[in-house]
């Protein structure tokens, strides 16, 4: 049997290398993208389009368009669909990657939320798997917090809080207001994309579970472990069961990352952020949260909000899943405790006038 190819389009992966570094109202420079000069526009309101493989290859000039990122198992290209920027992620072929493609396609065809990456088109021919997703002009949150060069510019406190709330709202939608309900399964900074207005878009649904499996899903020997180093729920590691509270744990780690500016997992040192912060997290009376705040912020943050975010993060990463808050609780807490910073962001990124 000839080699099968499974091609995945995803947005934002390494895209800031070509798209420049837009913050707030600054103009994004797309000159490095060659023929891909047009800014992202809203997709077709009628829903995702089904494409033929020939159309996919035409979009990318036979996969020779600008390369904006590379990984161990993929190469990411920029392309356009009816004038709309997209990022093309080409994966190495495998049965597991085809399974991931089907899971992600099924999830994205069902969900629709301003802070979840939008599926613009797809190709599901027998030997091909293609997802065309909206382009994220400002890359991903991991790059913004920890990347080198211009991407390492300090993200303002108000923007951090706003992004946290946007991701929380996306997860609340998946957990409580989506039918069937969805557990994301791999919440992490690199799966939070940032569009041209720095609005968050949760992406990568290849590990997601829907319906009953979204409530309780045991891990089988046929599937690899869900999640990423530093973000994986210890209860899931022990029990092999993933639940909504597994997403809550991962979100708690993300909150700690936004608060401290430290990576969730440092491969060079084999260090987990939760392990570094364990003395503070396990203290009966947590220390002053000001000692945890990213030193790059200086004094440009709201101390009361930092304390509230720290306490919320501690509750999310608690050992007992049943004692962790729901994502609805998380949203309410962020809205109430960080109202000043959320309002200060100014930019409104959804139809309800909310950030």
C-alpha positions in Angstrom: 0.0 0.0 0.0 1.3 3.4 -0.9 2.1 6.0 1.8 -1.0 7.9 2.9 -0.7 11.6 3.6 -2.7 13.4 6.2 -2.5 17.2 6.0 -3.7 19.4 8.8 -4.3 23.2 8.5 -4.1 25.0 11.7 -3.8 28.7 12.6 -1.1 30.6 14.3 1.6 27.9 14.6 4.8 30.0 14.4 2.9 32.5 12.3 4.3 35.6 14.1 7.6 35.0 12.4 6.0 36.1 9.1 3.2 38.2 10.4 5.1 40.6 12.6 4.3 41.5 16.2 1.0 43.3 16.5 0.0 44.6 19.9 -3.2 46.6 20.3 -3.6 49.0 17.4 -0.1 48.5 15.9 -0.1 47.7 12.2 0.9 44.1 11.3 3.4 43.6 8.6 2.6 40.7 6.2 5.4 41.5 3.8 7.4 38.4 4.7 4.5 36.2 3.7 5.1 36.7 -0.1 1.9 36.4 -2.0 -0.2 36.3 1.2 -0.7 39.9 1.8 -4.3 40.2 2.9 -5.4 40.4 6.5 -7.8 37.8 7.9 -11.5 38.4 7.3 -14.6 36.7 8.6 -15.2 33.3 7.2 -18.3 32.1 5.3 -21.3 32.4 7.6 -22.9 29.4 5.8 -20.3 27.2 7.5 -17.0 25.4 6.6 -16.5 24.5 2.9 -15.5 21.1 1.8 -12.5 21.2 -0.5 -11.0 18.8 -3.0 -7.3 17.9 -2.7 -6.7 19.8 -5.9 -8.1 23.0 -4.3 -5.9 22.5 -1.3 -2.8 22.1 -3.4 -3.7 25.2 -5.4 -4.1 27.2 -2.2 -0.5 26.5 -1.2 1.0 26.4 -4.7 1.8 22.7 -4.3 3.0 23.3 -0.7 5.6 25.8 -1.8 4.2 28.9 -0.1 6.0 30.7 2.7 7.1 28.4 5.5 6.4 30.1 8.9 7.2 27.2 11.3 8.6 23.8 11.6 8.4 21.0 14.2 9.6 17.5 14.6 6.5 16.1 12.8 5.2 19.0 10.8 5.9 22.0 8.5 3.6 25.1 8.6 2.9 27.1 5.5 0.9 30.3 5.0 -1.9 30.1 2.4 -5.1 31.9 1.6 -8.8 30.9 1.1 -10.8 33.4 -0.8 -8.5 36.2 0.4 -8.5 35.0 4.0 -5.2 34.1 5.5 -4.8 30.5 6.8 -1.9 28.5 8.1 -1.2 25.1 6.6 0.3 22.4 8.9 1.5 19.3 7.1 1.9 16.3 9.4 3.8 13.1 8.8 1.4 10.3 7.9 0.3 7.8 10.6 -2.9 6.0 11.8 -2.9 8.1 15.0 -2.7 11.4 13.1 -5.7 10.4 11.0 -7.6 9.6 14.2 -6.5 13.0 15.6 -7.8 14.6 12.4 -11.2 13.0 12.6 -11.5 14.0 16.3 -10.6 17.6 15.6 -12.8 17.8 12.5 -15.8 16.4 14.4 -15.3 18.9 17.2 -14.8 21.9 15.1 -17.8 21.2 13.0 -20.0 21.3 16.1 -18.5 24.2 18.1 -18.9 28.0 17.4 -17.6 30.5 19.9 -15.7 33.9 19.4 -12.7 32.5 21.4 -12.5 29.1 19.7 -10.5 28.9 16.4 -12.9 28.9 13.5 -12.9 26.1 10.9 -13.1 27.7 7.4 -12.8 24.6 5.2 -11.8 21.0 5.2 -10.9 18.1 2.9 -11.7 14.6 4.1 -10.9 12.5 1.0 -10.0 8.9 1.8 -6.3 9.4 1.9 -6.2 13.0 3.0 -7.2 15.0 6.1 -7.2 18.7 5.8 -8.3 21.5 8.2 -8.3 25.1 7.1 -8.5 27.3 10.1 -8.6 31.1 10.6 -5.2 32.7 10.8 -3.9 34.1 14.1 -1.7 37.1 13.2 0.0 37.3 16.6 1.0 33.7 17.0 0.3 31.9 20.3 0.4 32.8 23.9 3.5 30.7 24.6 5.5 32.7 22.1 4.2 35.9 23.5 5.1 35.0 27.1 8.4 33.1 26.5 9.5 33.6 22.9 12.7 35.4 21.9 13.1 38.6 20.0 10.2 41.0 19.6 7.7 38.3 20.6 9.2 38.5 24.1 7.9 42.0 24.7 6.2 41.9 28.0 2.5 41.3 27.7 0.7 43.9 29.9 -1.2 42.7 33.0 -4.6 43.8 31.7 -4.0 41.8 28.5 -3.0 38.7 30.5 -6.2 38.9 32.5 -8.3 39.5 29.4 -6.8 36.5 27.6 -7.4 34.3 30.7 -11.0 35.3 30.8 -11.4 34.7 27.1 -10.0 31.2 27.4 -12.1 30.5 30.4 -15.3 31.5 28.5 -14.3 29.2 25.7 -13.9 26.3 28.1 -17.1 27.2 29.9 -18.9 27.0 26.5 -17.4 23.6 25.7 -18.2 22.2 29.2 -21.7 23.6 29.8 -23.2 25.2 26.7 -22.1 23.0 23.8 -24.2 20.1 22.7 -22.7 17.5 23.1 -20.4 18.8 25.8 -16.7 18.8 25.1 -13.6 18.2 27.1 -10.6 19.9 25.3 -7.9 17.6 26.7 -4.9 19.7 25.9 -5.2 23.2 27.3 -1.9 25.0 27.2 -0.3 28.3 26.2 0.7 27.2 22.7 -2.9 26.2 22.1 -4.1 29.7 22.8 -3.7 31.7 19.6 -3.8 35.5 19.4 -5.5 37.2 16.5 -4.8 40.6 15.0 -6.5 42.4 18.0 -4.8 40.1 20.5 -8.0 38.3 21.2 -7.6 34.7 22.3 -8.6 31.7 20.2 -8.5 28.2 21.7 -7.3 25.6 19.2 -6.1 22.0 18.7 -9.0 19.7 19.4 -7.2 16.5 18.5 -7.4 15.3 22.1 -11.0 16.3 22.7 -13.8 14.1 23.9 -17.5 14.7 23.3 -20.8 13.5 24.9 -20.6 11.1 27.8 -16.9 10.8 27.1 -16.6 14.5 28.0 -17.7 13.8 31.5 -15.6 10.7 32.2 -13.3 9.1 29.7 -10.9 6.3 30.8 -7.6 6.1 29.0 -7.1 2.9 27.0 -3.9 1.2 26.1 -4.7 2.0 22.4 -4.4 5.8 23.1 -1.4 7.8 24.1 -1.7 10.0 27.2 -3.6 13.2 26.7 -2.2 16.6 27.5 1.3 18.2 27.5 4.1 18.2 30.1 3.5 20.7 32.8 -0.3 20.9 32.2 -1.4 17.3 32.7 -3.8 16.7 35.7 -2.0 14.4 38.2 -5.3 12.7 38.9 -5.6 11.7 35.3 -2.0 10.4 35.4 -2.9 8.2 38.4 -6.4 7.1 37.4 -6.3 7.2 33.6 -9.7 9.1 33.7 -10.1 12.5 32.1 -12.9 14.8 33.1 -13.9 18.4 32.8 -11.8 19.0 35.9 -8.8 17.9 33.9 -9.3 20.9 31.7 -9.7 23.0 34.9 -6.4 21.8 36.2 -4.6 22.7 32.9 -6.3 26.1 32.9 -5.0 26.7 36.5 -1.5 26.0 35.2 -2.1 28.5 32.4 -3.2 31.1 35.0 0.1 30.5 37.0 2.0 30.9 33.7 0.3 34.3 33.0 0.8 35.4 36.6 4.5 34.5 37.0 5.8 34.6 33.4 7.4 31.2 33.9 7.0 28.3 31.6 4.7 25.4 32.7 7.5 23.0 31.9 11.2 23.7 31.5 12.6 20.8 29.4 16.2 21.8 30.0 15.8 21.6 33.8 13.0 19.0 33.8 11.1 21.5 36.0 7.3 21.8 36.5 5.9 25.2 37.4 3.6 23.6 39.8 6.5 21.9 41.6 8.4 25.2 41.8 5.3 26.8 43.3 4.3 23.8 45.5 5.3 25.5 48.8 3.0 28.4 48.0 0.2 26.3 46.6 0.2 23.9 49.5 0.5 26.5 52.2 -2.6 26.8 54.5 -2.2 30.6 54.3 -0.6 31.4 50.9 2.1 34.1 50.9 1.7 37.5 49.4 0.9 37.0 45.7 3.0 40.0 44.8 6.1 37.8 45.2 4.8 35.6 42.4 4.1 38.2 39.8 6.2 38.3 36.6 9.1 40.6 37.5 9.0 42.0 33.9 5.8 43.8 34.9 7.5 45.8 37.6 4.7 47.6 39.4 2.4 47.8 36.3 -0.3 45.4 37.7 -3.2 45.5 40.1 -2.1 43.8 43.3 -5.7 42.9 44.4 -6.3 41.2 41.0 -3.0 39.4 41.1 -4.0 38.0 44.5 -7.4 36.9 43.2 -5.8 35.2 40.1 -3.3 33.4 42.3 -6.0 32.1 44.6 -8.1 31.0 41.7 -5.1 29.2 40.1 -4.4 27.4 43.4 -8.0 26.2 43.6 -7.8 25.0 39.9 -4.7 22.9 40.4 -5.8 21.4 43.7 -5.2 17.6 44.2 -8.8 16.7 44.6 -10.7 17.2 41.3 -14.1 17.4 43.1 -12.9 20.5 45.0 -11.8 22.3 41.9 -14.1 25.0 40.6 -16.1 24.6 37.4 -15.2 26.7 34.4 -18.5 28.7 35.1 -17.1 29.4 38.6 -13.8 30.5 37.1 -15.5 32.9 34.6 -17.5 34.5 37.4 -14.5 34.9 39.6 -12.4 36.5 36.9 -15.2 38.8 35.9 -15.7 40.0 39.4 -12.1 40.2 40.6 -10.5 41.7 37.6 -13.2 44.0 36.3 -10.9 47.0 36.2 -8.2 45.4 34.0 -10.8 43.7 31.7 -12.5 47.0 31.1 -9.1 48.7 30.5 -8.3 46.5 27.6 -10.8 48.4 25.6 -11.0 46.2 22.6 -14.2 44.2 22.4 -13.9 40.8 20.7 -17.3 39.3 20.6 -20.8 40.3 19.7 -21.9 40.8 23.3 -19.5 43.6 23.9 -17.3 41.4 26.2 -13.6 40.8 25.9 
